[in-house]
Each structure stands twice: as structure tokens, then as C-alpha cells.
Amino acid sequence: MNKLKKLSIALVASVSLIGITVSVLPSLALASSGDIDTTIIDEKWGKPTFVYGGGLSDNQISETEKLLGINNPENVASVAVTGEDLIQYLKEGSGDTANMISSVLVQKENSGKGVEVTIETPENITQITQDQYANAAITAGVNDVKIVVASVKKVTGESALTGIYKAFDVNGEDLDQDRMAVAQKELETTNGIAQENIDKTDFDPAKFDQAIIEIKQELADLKEKQGELATKEDIERIINDALKNNQLENAVTQEQINQLMSLFEKYQQTSAIDSAQVKEQLLKLSDSVQSKFGEALQGAKDSGLLDRVGNFFSQIFDAIVGLFN
């Protein structure tokens, strides 16, 4: 057998190995648990609520319905979210409805279920994560709800939070405006910090989400024990402790800590700081977030992926060496 043929056989074997490796990768992805059954009406609000971006055309609304699994539009309550809603709920923003693209399907759940968010089109929600949505929604007063987010084109995804507010509003559940405004600031701040750190090897987005939860919990505990709000020094200490607890102290910069301090000074001024409901919802969310720590790496180890990658390079090396033996 000539050297060229020997190399060809070795490479085919290696490619075959890669094929095995690739087939393992899908098993690392989380199964979607956010589907809302719209074929039946069995819901706390009477029907699930579909809040579509006001900037969508009729065809895009229909496409969004399909993305969200809405097979029978008659079984959902449909309403648009507009720039006027953004101004009404947050007292800020340009009020440009054309920018409202991301949409949500919201279903009220039994007490104690917590806030569950699924992004149905992660390729089009380019920045906001499901746990960032959930964390901010809890700040705003959202509770015991299943939320599915989708977009027909690439967007950051921030307007979906306003859509969640609209779903509660049209179902007669008022959310506190100060808390909605702080929730929006939370989404912007935490997403901004996550985006700035996305390429750092020592930054785990899930651990950052958990740190945000712990900061809220510690601020509430301090208020309950002392009977007064945390000082600026308390807030900085609590933030640093939460970052250290989640191995993020070397990833998050002082400037970013200052941004978090500004956020949580505002947060503790709202009724969220004293809310037993917020405590309960955060505990539920924390369990979900912590289950994601190191998930991809552990999945790779469990599947033997890392060993297979190592063997691949070993076979390449052996094939090349064999040409000269």
C-alpha cells in the first residue's frame, strides 16, 4: 500500500470519528420545556395570551404564531404591544412601534410554579437569555407564569419584556410601574455586562444570573434583619460576595460592579425588596439556573466527547508518522 493511500485511509478513519463526535453534540442541548398547548382551553386567564410586536406585518404575525406553536388562533387572546405601551409602562423610550418585533405567548400557572421562560427562536433573539427575562420579570412583579418568546428576525429581544407586561395588563393584573422601570434597567444592565464578558473563559452566564439572584436575596435579608435599606457600602459588599460565590470575581470589572451598584440602589427602593412573592419566585429560578452550571462541559465529559476529540488528533498524528515508517 503506498503512502498516499495509507494517509487517505487514516483520514477517512479520522473523519468517521468526527462523525461520531458530531452526532453526540445535539444531546447536549436542553430539551424545550416551554411549549404551551393551544389546542385546548385550560388556563388561569381563560386563554393563553399572545402578545405580538406591533412592528410586524400580518404575514409576520402569522409566521410568529407558527413559531410559538399556536395552531388555533381562536384559542389564544391576541393583542399587539406598541411603542405607546413602552412609554405607558416605563415612562421612557421613543414610542416607535416599528421597533417592536419580538413576541411572547404567556400562560398563567398555578401558585408556586415560578417563572419559566423558553426562547423558541434563539437564533433571532441575539442577546437576552431566558434567565435574564425571568429575573427581570420577577423584579417587575410577574409570578407563576410560563412564557415563550419568539421573533421572525434578528433582534436583541428587549421589547419582549414589555410584551409580558402587556399580557398581565390585558388580563387585569396590574404591575407596579416603578418595578417595571427597574426591571427594564436590570435587563439592560445585566445583558450589557454579559455581552461585554461573553468571550472571557472565566465568565459563565448562568453563574452571573445566579449572582444577580443572590444579590436580590441578600438585600432582602439585610432589610428584614436591620429594618432599613442597605448602605452603598453594603450593596458593594453584597455584590462582591455574590460574584465571588460564583467564581466571577476575576471576570466582572469594577466599572461593571459600579453599574450593578446603581441598579440595586434603585431596586431596593421598590416594593420588590419586601415581597414574599419575589423571594419564592427567586428560589424557584435559582434551582433552574444552578442546574445549568458547567452543563456543556459536563455533558461533553459524560458523552466521552473530550476523549474522542483527543483520539482524533492522536490518529492524525499516527497516520502522518506512519507514512515515514
C-alpha positions as CSV (number, residue, x, y, z in Angstrom):
1,M,0.0,0.0,0.0
2,N,1.5,3.4,-1.0
3,K,2.0,6.3,1.4
4,L,-0.8,8.4,-0.2
5,K,-3.3,5.6,0.2
6,K,-2.3,4.9,3.8
7,L,-2.8,8.6,4.6
8,S,-6.2,8.5,2.9
9,I,-7.4,5.6,5.0
10,A,-6.2,7.3,8.1
11,L,-8.0,10.5,7.3
12,V,-11.2,8.5,6.5
13,A,-11.0,6.9,9.9
14,S,-10.5,10.2,11.5
15,V,-13.4,11.8,9.7
16,S,-15.5,8.8,10.7
17,L,-14.5,9.6,14.3
18,I,-15.5,13.2,13.8
19,G,-18.9,12.0,12.6
20,I,-19.4,10.1,15.8
21,T,-18.4,13.2,17.8
22,V,-20.8,15.4,15.9
23,S,-23.7,13.0,16.5
24,V,-23.2,13.4,20.2
25,L,-23.5,17.2,20.2
26,P,-27.3,17.5,19.9
27,S,-27.7,15.5,23.1
28,L,-26.0,18.4,25.0
29,A,-28.8,20.8,24.1
30,L,-31.7,21.3,26.5
31,A,-35.0,19.9,25.5
32,S,-37.6,22.7,25.1
33,S,-40.0,22.7,28.1
34,G,-41.8,25.9,27.2
35,D,-44.4,24.7,24.8
36,I,-47.9,25.9,25.6
37,D,-50.7,23.8,24.4
38,T,-53.1,26.0,22.5
39,T,-55.3,23.1,21.2
40,I,-57.3,23.2,24.4
41,I,-58.5,26.0,26.7
42,D,-57.5,25.1,30.2
43,E,-55.8,28.2,31.6
44,K,-56.0,30.6,34.6
45,W,-56.6,33.6,32.4
46,G,-59.2,31.7,30.3
47,K,-56.8,31.6,27.3
48,P,-53.1,31.9,26.9
49,T,-52.2,35.5,25.8
50,F,-50.3,36.1,22.5
51,V,-48.7,39.5,22.5
52,Y,-47.1,40.2,19.2
53,G,-44.8,43.0,18.2
54,G,-46.6,46.0,16.8
55,G,-44.0,46.4,14.1
56,L,-45.0,43.1,12.5
57,S,-46.9,42.8,9.2
58,D,-49.9,40.5,9.0
59,N,-47.8,37.8,7.4
60,Q,-45.1,38.1,10.1
61,I,-47.8,37.8,12.8
62,S,-49.0,34.5,11.2
63,E,-45.4,33.3,11.0
64,T,-44.8,34.2,14.6
65,E,-47.9,32.3,15.6
66,K,-46.5,29.2,14.0
67,L,-43.1,29.7,15.7
68,L,-44.9,29.8,19.1
69,G,-46.9,26.7,18.3
70,I,-50.2,28.4,18.0
71,N,-52.2,26.0,15.9
72,N,-55.6,27.5,16.5
73,P,-55.5,31.4,16.9
74,E,-59.1,31.2,18.3
75,N,-57.7,29.5,21.4
76,V,-55.5,32.4,22.4
77,A,-56.2,36.0,23.3
78,S,-54.2,38.1,20.8
79,V,-53.0,41.7,21.3
80,A,-50.3,44.0,19.9
81,V,-47.6,45.6,22.0
82,T,-46.8,49.1,20.8
83,G,-44.4,52.0,21.4
84,E,-47.2,53.6,23.4
85,D,-47.2,50.7,25.8
86,L,-43.5,51.1,26.3
87,I,-44.0,54.7,27.3
88,Q,-47.0,53.9,29.4
89,Y,-45.3,51.1,31.4
90,L,-41.8,52.6,31.6
91,K,-42.3,56.3,31.1
92,E,-39.4,56.2,28.7
93,G,-38.4,55.2,25.1
94,S,-39.1,56.7,21.7
95,G,-42.5,55.1,21.4
96,D,-41.5,53.8,17.9
97,T,-43.8,50.8,17.3
98,A,-41.8,49.8,14.2
99,N,-39.1,48.6,16.6
100,M,-41.4,46.2,18.5
101,I,-40.7,42.9,16.8
102,S,-40.1,40.2,19.5
103,S,-43.3,38.5,20.6
104,V,-44.5,36.3,23.5
105,L,-47.0,33.7,24.4
106,V,-47.9,33.9,28.1
107,Q,-49.8,31.3,30.2
108,K,-50.7,31.9,33.8
109,E,-49.8,28.9,36.0
110,N,-50.9,27.6,39.5
111,S,-49.4,29.3,42.5
112,G,-45.9,28.1,43.4
113,K,-44.9,27.2,39.8
114,G,-42.5,30.0,39.4
115,V,-41.5,31.9,36.2
116,E,-40.5,29.7,33.3
117,V,-39.1,31.3,30.1
118,T,-38.3,29.5,26.9
119,I,-36.8,31.2,23.8
120,E,-38.3,29.4,20.8
121,T,-36.0,31.2,18.3
122,P,-32.6,31.6,20.0
123,E,-31.1,32.3,16.6
124,N,-33.2,35.5,16.3
125,I,-33.1,36.7,20.0
126,T,-29.5,37.7,19.8
127,Q,-28.7,38.9,23.3
128,I,-31.3,38.4,26.0
129,T,-31.3,35.0,27.7
130,Q,-34.3,33.2,29.1
131,D,-33.0,33.6,32.7
132,Q,-32.4,37.3,32.2
133,Y,-36.0,37.6,31.1
134,A,-37.2,35.6,34.1
135,N,-35.0,37.5,36.6
136,A,-36.2,40.9,35.3
137,A,-39.9,39.7,35.1
138,I,-39.8,38.7,38.8
139,T,-38.5,42.1,39.7
140,A,-41.5,43.7,37.9
141,G,-43.9,41.5,39.9
142,V,-44.5,38.7,37.4
143,N,-45.2,35.4,39.1
144,D,-46.2,31.8,38.4
145,V,-46.2,32.0,34.6
146,K,-45.0,30.2,31.5
147,I,-43.5,32.5,28.8
148,V,-42.4,31.5,25.3
149,V,-40.5,34.1,23.3
150,A,-40.0,34.2,19.5
151,S,-39.0,36.6,16.8
152,V,-39.3,36.3,13.0
153,K,-36.0,38.2,12.5
154,K,-32.9,39.0,14.5
155,V,-33.5,41.4,17.4
156,T,-31.9,42.0,20.8
157,G,-35.1,40.9,22.4
158,E,-35.6,43.7,24.9
159,S,-39.2,44.6,23.8
160,A,-40.4,41.1,24.7
161,L,-40.3,42.1,28.4
162,T,-42.8,44.9,27.6
163,G,-44.9,42.2,25.9
164,I,-45.0,40.3,29.1
165,Y,-46.2,43.4,31.0
166,K,-48.9,43.9,28.3
167,A,-50.1,40.3,28.9
168,F,-50.6,40.9,32.6
169,D,-52.3,44.3,31.9
170,V,-54.9,43.0,29.5
171,N,-55.7,40.2,31.9
172,G,-56.4,42.7,34.7
173,E,-53.2,42.1,36.7
174,D,-51.6,45.5,37.5
175,L,-47.8,45.6,37.8
176,D,-46.1,48.4,39.8
177,Q,-44.7,51.0,37.4
178,D,-41.5,51.7,39.5
179,R,-40.8,48.0,39.5
180,M,-41.3,47.6,35.8
181,A,-38.9,50.5,35.2
182,V,-36.3,48.9,37.4
183,A,-36.8,45.6,35.7
184,Q,-36.1,47.2,32.4
185,K,-32.9,48.7,33.8
186,E,-32.0,45.3,35.2
187,L,-32.4,43.7,31.8
188,E,-30.3,46.4,30.1
189,T,-27.6,46.3,32.8
190,T,-27.2,42.6,33.2
191,N,-27.3,42.0,29.4
192,G,-24.8,44.7,28.8
193,I,-22.4,43.2,31.3
194,A,-22.9,39.7,29.9
195,Q,-22.2,40.9,26.4
196,E,-19.0,42.6,27.5
197,N,-17.8,39.5,29.1
198,I,-19.1,36.9,26.6
199,D,-15.6,36.0,25.3
200,K,-14.0,35.6,28.7
201,T,-13.2,32.0,29.6
202,D,-13.8,32.7,33.3
203,F,-17.3,34.2,32.7
204,D,-20.3,31.8,33.0
205,P,-23.6,33.5,32.0
206,A,-25.6,31.1,34.2
207,K,-23.4,31.9,37.2
208,F,-23.9,35.6,36.5
209,D,-27.6,35.1,36.5
210,Q,-27.3,33.2,39.8
211,A,-25.2,36.1,41.3
212,I,-28.0,38.5,40.4
213,I,-30.5,36.3,42.2
214,E,-28.2,36.1,45.3
215,I,-27.8,39.9,45.4
216,K,-31.5,40.3,45.5
217,Q,-31.9,37.7,48.2
218,E,-29.1,39.2,50.3
219,L,-30.5,42.7,50.0
220,A,-34.0,41.5,51.1
221,D,-32.5,39.5,54.1
222,L,-30.5,42.6,55.2
223,K,-33.6,44.8,55.0
224,E,-35.5,42.2,57.1
225,K,-32.8,41.9,59.7
226,Q,-31.9,45.6,60.1
227,G,-35.3,47.1,59.3
228,E,-33.6,49.5,56.9
229,L,-32.2,49.6,53.4
230,A,-28.6,48.6,52.6
231,T,-26.0,51.4,52.5
232,K,-23.9,51.9,49.4
233,E,-21.1,50.1,51.2
234,D,-23.4,47.2,52.0
235,I,-24.5,46.9,48.4
236,E,-20.9,46.8,47.1
237,R,-20.0,44.1,49.6
238,I,-23.1,42.0,48.7
239,I,-22.3,42.3,45.0
240,N,-18.7,41.3,45.5
241,D,-19.7,38.4,47.7
242,A,-22.2,37.1,45.2
243,L,-19.6,37.4,42.4
244,K,-17.0,35.5,44.5
245,N,-19.5,32.8,45.4
246,N,-20.0,32.2,41.7
247,Q,-16.3,32.4,40.7
248,L,-16.8,35.7,38.8
249,E,-14.6,38.0,40.8
250,N,-11.9,38.0,38.2
251,A,-14.3,38.4,35.2
252,V,-16.5,41.3,36.3
253,T,-14.7,44.7,36.3
254,Q,-15.0,47.5,38.9
255,E,-16.8,49.6,36.3
256,Q,-19.4,46.8,35.8
257,I,-19.7,46.5,39.6
258,N,-20.5,50.2,39.7
259,Q,-23.3,49.7,37.2
260,L,-24.7,46.9,39.4
261,M,-24.5,49.2,42.4
262,S,-26.5,51.8,40.6
263,L,-29.1,49.2,39.6
264,F,-29.5,47.7,43.1
265,E,-29.7,51.1,44.8
266,K,-32.8,51.6,42.7
267,Y,-34.0,48.0,43.1
268,Q,-34.1,48.2,46.9
269,Q,-36.2,51.4,46.7
270,T,-39.1,49.3,45.2
271,S,-41.6,47.1,46.9
272,A,-39.7,44.1,45.5
273,I,-37.3,44.3,48.4
274,D,-40.1,43.3,50.9
275,S,-42.0,40.9,48.7
276,A,-42.5,37.3,49.9
277,Q,-43.7,36.5,46.4
278,V,-40.4,37.7,45.0
279,K,-38.5,35.5,47.5
280,E,-40.5,32.5,46.4
281,Q,-40.1,33.1,42.7
282,L,-36.3,33.7,43.1
283,L,-35.9,30.4,44.9
284,K,-37.6,28.6,42.0
285,L,-35.5,30.4,39.5
286,S,-32.3,29.8,41.4
287,D,-32.9,26.0,41.3
288,S,-33.3,26.2,37.5
289,V,-30.3,28.4,36.9
290,Q,-27.9,26.3,39.1
291,S,-28.8,23.2,37.1
292,K,-27.1,24.8,34.1
293,F,-23.7,25.4,35.8
294,G,-21.0,23.8,33.6
295,E,-23.7,21.9,31.7
296,A,-22.0,21.8,28.3
297,L,-18.6,20.7,29.8
298,Q,-20.1,18.1,32.0
299,G,-22.2,16.8,29.1
300,A,-19.1,16.5,26.9
301,K,-17.3,14.5,29.6
302,D,-20.3,12.2,30.2
303,S,-20.7,11.5,26.5
304,G,-16.9,10.8,26.0
305,L,-16.7,13.8,23.6
306,L,-13.4,15.1,25.0
307,D,-11.8,11.6,24.8
308,R,-13.0,11.3,21.2
309,V,-11.5,14.7,20.3
310,G,-8.2,13.6,21.8
311,N,-8.3,10.3,20.0
312,F,-9.0,12.1,16.7
313,F,-5.8,14.2,16.9
314,S,-3.9,11.1,18.0
315,Q,-5.0,9.2,14.9
316,I,-4.0,12.2,12.7
317,F,-0.5,12.2,14.2
318,D,-0.1,8.4,14.0
319,A,-1.2,8.5,10.3
320,I,1.4,11.1,9.4
321,V,4.1,9.3,11.3
322,G,3.1,6.0,9.6
323,L,3.9,7.5,6.2
324,F,7.5,7.6,7.1
325,N,7.8,4.2,8.7
